[in-house]
């Protein structure tokens, strides 16, 4: 049996990884592709494309399958080998602060897998500012160093001059790596595959502690929208660099709303797609030590 190519999709928080995954899942040419994602809630999937949805797995009419990454990426990945039909390709969405090269090393655990490459998305509008932040520089450098291919995303918001500067910076950090420029992660899917390379030797496995804090909250019941929006403003002003949430609103309990925050700007939209939790959830990622334990739990509770 030929080894199954594995591709890692990496990039910093808010760079457009989920948007790219959405495009790949709905592309008719991605037959028998398995995609491992952090959560279904951020996906915007047309219900007409779904053949079945059960628990942490969605099956598509085109033969693709999408799984949420559970407690163990390794267990989730190798559970794919227990399915009736093996995938022809596997994609893994790395978290926004992960080192994609480390995730790619999972392909060495089984000879049924081969690392096809690491694709790293770059937020053209924010990358240079992020690189100038001492707290983020190491994370970004490791992500850039892992890339076999860059997608410089959000080029419309950045403008041609800034995009050119980003490309120069990337080339100085990872010389020769190809670059695709994109708006809303819209790139030819075939450009992401076929890079199959051997594992890199001499990879530095020493990684300093991430300068981030995280909070993950979950509760039953619905929320007052006005109080929630005040909370979102507070989150945006508190040094939180990325946040995602799914909420039920008082008076509209049959529907869910998705909260997203990137770099101080938040939005609150009706949820679409399957796999939405019955409970409300909020995940925060910030810099530094973060607030005292229980602070955000209390603030969320007061919005009920």
Wavefront OBJ file of the C-alpha trace (Angstrom):
o trace
v 0.000 0.000 0.000
v 1.313 3.424 -0.915
v 1.898 5.734 2.025
v -0.822 8.296 2.692
v 0.467 11.872 2.225
v 0.019 14.075 5.294
v -0.034 17.871 5.053
v 0.092 20.237 8.024
v -1.702 23.596 7.785
v -0.059 26.036 10.209
v 0.039 29.736 10.916
v -0.459 32.195 13.732
v -3.793 32.992 15.352
v -6.222 34.570 12.900
v -4.108 34.023 9.795
v -6.889 32.215 7.907
v -6.312 28.503 8.507
v -9.979 27.709 9.088
v -10.991 29.659 5.983
v -8.553 27.578 3.956
v -9.871 24.343 5.487
v -13.421 25.380 4.581
v -12.361 25.823 0.964
v -10.572 22.490 0.826
v -13.493 20.588 2.350
v -15.924 21.924 -0.241
v -13.599 21.507 -3.218
v -14.841 18.653 -5.433
v -11.252 17.634 -6.217
v -10.518 16.689 -2.599
v -12.153 13.271 -2.756
v -11.213 10.914 0.114
v -9.394 13.613 2.053
v -9.432 13.388 5.864
v -9.162 16.700 7.699
v -8.336 16.931 11.404
v -9.437 20.249 12.899
v -9.486 21.798 16.344
v -13.248 22.333 16.358
v -16.280 22.223 14.081
v -17.783 25.437 15.432
v -15.676 27.720 13.241
v -16.412 25.796 10.050
v -18.950 27.235 7.635
v -20.216 24.168 5.800
v -23.200 23.964 3.478
v -25.517 21.338 4.969
v -26.235 20.070 1.448
v -22.643 18.847 1.176
v -22.872 16.646 4.271
v -23.751 12.986 4.014
v -23.718 12.322 7.759
v -22.572 13.887 11.027
v -22.010 11.941 14.212
v -20.111 13.019 17.309
v -16.678 14.238 16.324
v -16.884 13.109 12.685
v -18.531 14.638 9.607
v -18.707 12.719 6.342
v -19.150 14.582 3.061
v -20.858 13.589 -0.147
v -17.549 13.935 -2.024
v -15.919 11.249 0.141
v -14.094 13.585 2.506
v -14.216 13.112 6.268
v -13.605 15.750 8.930
v -12.672 14.888 12.532
v -12.175 17.112 15.544
v -8.909 16.571 17.378
v -9.727 15.072 20.743
v -7.502 14.671 23.769
v -4.748 13.144 21.630
v -3.829 14.056 18.069
v -2.092 10.693 17.693
v -5.199 8.760 18.753
v -7.417 10.810 16.447
v -5.053 10.327 13.528
v -4.697 6.583 13.926
v -8.427 6.146 14.414
v -8.621 6.995 10.709
v -6.917 3.681 9.958
v -9.818 1.877 11.621
v -12.389 3.353 9.245
v -13.848 1.162 6.461
v -12.190 3.219 3.712
v -8.721 4.695 4.117
v -8.317 8.344 3.126
v -6.219 9.220 0.113
v -4.801 12.269 1.876
v -4.709 13.657 5.430
v -4.663 17.331 6.464
v -4.012 18.509 10.016
v -4.911 22.033 11.114
v -2.312 23.118 13.675
v -3.319 25.429 16.504
v -2.359 29.066 16.105
v 0.572 28.893 18.526
v 1.831 25.438 17.549
v 5.076 24.533 15.803
v 3.877 22.857 12.579
v 7.184 21.032 12.152
v 6.624 19.181 15.434
v 3.161 18.129 14.283
v 4.593 16.975 10.958
v 6.888 14.592 12.806
v 3.844 12.451 13.548
v 4.222 11.044 10.027
v 7.335 9.214 11.227
v 5.284 7.090 13.638
v 3.821 4.811 10.971
v 5.081 3.706 7.558
v 1.550 4.134 6.208
v 2.144 7.902 6.392
v 4.504 10.246 4.579
v 4.895 13.966 5.279
v 3.837 15.759 2.121
v 4.686 19.211 3.437
v 3.925 22.064 5.796
v 1.813 24.974 4.566
v 2.019 28.109 6.724
v -0.449 30.974 6.433
v 0.789 34.501 7.061
v -1.464 37.423 7.953
v -0.053 40.040 5.558
v -1.709 42.880 7.447
v -0.316 41.999 10.896
v 2.801 39.870 10.349
v 5.448 42.595 10.544
v 3.839 44.090 13.643
v 3.684 40.643 15.248
v 7.342 39.957 14.445
v 8.277 43.173 16.245
v 6.644 41.886 19.442
v 9.226 40.099 21.593
v 6.502 37.896 23.077
v 5.438 36.544 19.675
v 8.713 36.536 17.753
v 9.872 33.065 18.776
v 6.541 31.420 17.943
v 6.413 33.097 14.539
v 10.032 32.265 13.761
v 9.411 28.570 14.438
v 6.310 28.579 12.258
v 8.115 30.313 9.407
v 11.095 27.967 9.693
v 8.786 24.955 9.320
v 7.196 26.083 6.046
v 7.550 24.322 2.716
v 5.010 26.759 1.276
v 3.700 30.126 2.446
v 0.232 31.508 1.821
v 0.460 35.249 2.410
v -3.185 35.916 3.209
v -5.339 39.060 3.553
v -3.379 40.821 0.838
v -6.338 43.092 0.080
v -6.263 44.547 3.596
v -2.465 44.827 3.692
v -1.884 46.547 0.362
v 0.827 45.915 -2.228
v 3.657 47.730 -0.402
v 3.188 45.830 2.846
v 2.818 42.519 1.035
v 6.132 43.162 -0.720
v 7.819 43.853 2.627
v 6.335 40.677 4.115
v 7.687 38.647 1.219
v 11.167 40.116 1.675
v 11.056 39.283 5.391
v 9.900 35.721 4.754
v 12.605 35.152 2.169
v 15.250 36.329 4.639
v 13.935 33.838 7.217
v 13.171 30.861 4.952
v 15.041 31.441 1.675
v 13.577 29.863 -1.415
v 10.260 28.753 0.062
v 7.503 29.390 -2.490
v 4.871 32.019 -1.703
v 1.234 32.242 -2.767
v -0.560 35.555 -2.271
v -4.224 35.271 -1.333
v -7.404 36.998 -0.281
v -9.632 34.961 2.063
v -7.207 32.024 1.652
v -8.366 31.520 -1.933
v -5.563 29.559 -3.613
v -5.539 26.683 -6.134
v -5.824 23.568 -3.920
v -3.469 21.570 -6.115
v -0.667 24.012 -5.224
v -0.703 22.775 -1.623
v 0.135 19.174 -2.342
v 2.837 17.048 -3.926
v 5.745 18.521 -1.972
v 6.628 15.133 -0.387
v 9.938 15.680 1.355
v 11.989 13.567 3.735
v 12.028 14.490 7.428
v 14.421 17.324 8.193
v 17.496 16.407 10.156
v 18.867 18.394 13.027
v 15.545 19.963 13.989
v 15.904 21.796 17.274
v 13.573 20.115 19.738
v 14.174 22.691 22.468
v 11.287 25.118 22.587
v 10.953 27.855 25.179
v 7.715 28.087 27.084
v 4.965 29.818 25.145
v 4.298 33.363 26.409
v 0.564 32.737 26.334
v -2.261 31.987 28.720
v -5.500 30.250 27.812
v -8.930 29.948 29.372
v -11.621 27.543 28.219
v -15.112 28.049 29.622
v -18.333 26.093 29.147
v -21.785 26.472 30.684
v -25.440 25.672 30.114
v -28.172 28.215 29.579
v -28.583 31.310 27.464
v -27.068 34.781 27.653
v -28.229 38.365 27.470
v -26.894 39.834 24.222
v -26.277 43.338 25.584
v -24.224 42.008 28.499
v -22.340 39.671 26.188
v -21.357 42.508 23.869
v -20.074 44.489 26.862
v -18.023 41.425 27.799
v -16.635 41.224 24.248
v -15.497 44.847 24.505
v -13.773 44.025 27.804
v -12.055 40.997 26.270
v -10.799 43.092 23.365
v -9.299 45.636 25.763
v -7.688 43.048 28.051
v -4.779 41.944 25.869
v -6.582 38.887 24.530
v -5.112 38.209 21.088
v -7.518 35.483 19.985
v -10.912 34.335 21.179
v -13.653 32.068 19.905
v -17.032 31.326 21.390
v -20.428 29.810 20.647
v -23.395 31.222 22.570
v -27.145 30.755 22.898
v -29.051 34.015 23.385
v -32.018 34.617 25.656
v -35.172 34.562 23.552
v -33.399 32.768 20.685
v -32.378 29.478 22.289
v -32.951 27.460 19.117
v -30.018 29.108 17.371
v -26.352 29.667 18.146
v -24.105 32.662 17.612
v -20.351 32.583 17.033
v -18.005 35.120 18.632
v -14.557 35.673 17.112
v -11.822 38.099 18.143
v -8.532 38.705 16.356
v -6.045 41.418 17.346
v -8.540 43.554 19.225
v -11.378 43.385 16.691
v -14.404 41.201 17.374
v -17.487 40.058 15.495
v -20.629 38.165 16.443
v -22.406 36.229 13.703
v -25.127 33.596 13.376
v -23.612 30.101 13.512
v -23.738 27.862 10.485
v -22.754 24.256 9.928
v -23.035 21.096 11.999
v -21.379 20.097 15.201
v -22.438 23.138 17.237
v -22.350 22.416 20.966
v -25.513 22.283 23.022
v -23.747 24.311 25.698
v -22.152 27.727 25.318
v -18.381 27.795 25.076
v -15.634 30.421 25.125
v -11.894 30.002 24.524
v -9.458 32.858 25.187
v -5.759 33.113 24.292
v -3.779 36.024 25.692
v -0.262 37.189 26.397
v 1.645 37.360 29.644
v 0.442 35.910 32.934
v -3.226 36.665 32.414
v -5.863 37.468 35.034
v -6.405 35.584 38.247
v -8.047 32.174 38.085
v -11.807 32.475 37.959
v -11.874 36.055 36.657
v -13.309 35.307 33.221
v -15.559 32.587 34.605
v -17.162 35.195 36.854
v -17.488 37.740 34.038
v -19.190 35.169 31.793
v -21.535 34.078 34.596
v -22.755 37.661 35.008
v -23.898 37.695 31.358
v -26.497 35.007 31.983
l 1 2 3 4 5 6 7 8 9 10 11 12 13 14 15 16 17 18 19 20 21 22 23 24 25 26 27 28 29 30 31 32 33 34 35 36 37 38 39 40 41 42 43 44 45 46 47 48 49 50 51 52 53 54 55 56 57 58 59 60 61 62 63 64 65 66 67 68 69 70 71 72 73 74 75 76 77 78 79 80 81 82 83 84 85 86 87 88 89 90 91 92 93 94 95 96 97 98 99 100 101 102 103 104 105 106 107 108 109 110 111 112 113 114 115 116 117 118 119 120 121 122 123 124 125 126 127 128 129 130 131 132 133 134 135 136 137 138 139 140 141 142 143 144 145 146 147 148 149 150 151 152 153 154 155 156 157 158 159 160 161 162 163 164 165 166 167 168 169 170 171 172 173 174 175 176 177 178 179 180 181 182 183 184 185 186 187 188 189 190 191 192 193 194 195 196 197 198 199 200 201 202 203 204 205 206 207 208 209 210 211 212 213 214 215 216 217 218 219 220 221 222 223 224 225 226 227 228 229 230 231 232 233 234 235 236 237 238 239 240 241 242 243 244 245 246 247 248 249 250 251 252 253 254 255 256 257 258 259 260 261 262 263 264 265 266 267 268 269 270 271 272 273 274 275 276 277 278 279 280 281 282 283 284 285 286 287 288 289 290 291 292 293 294 295 296 297 298 299 300 301 302 303 304
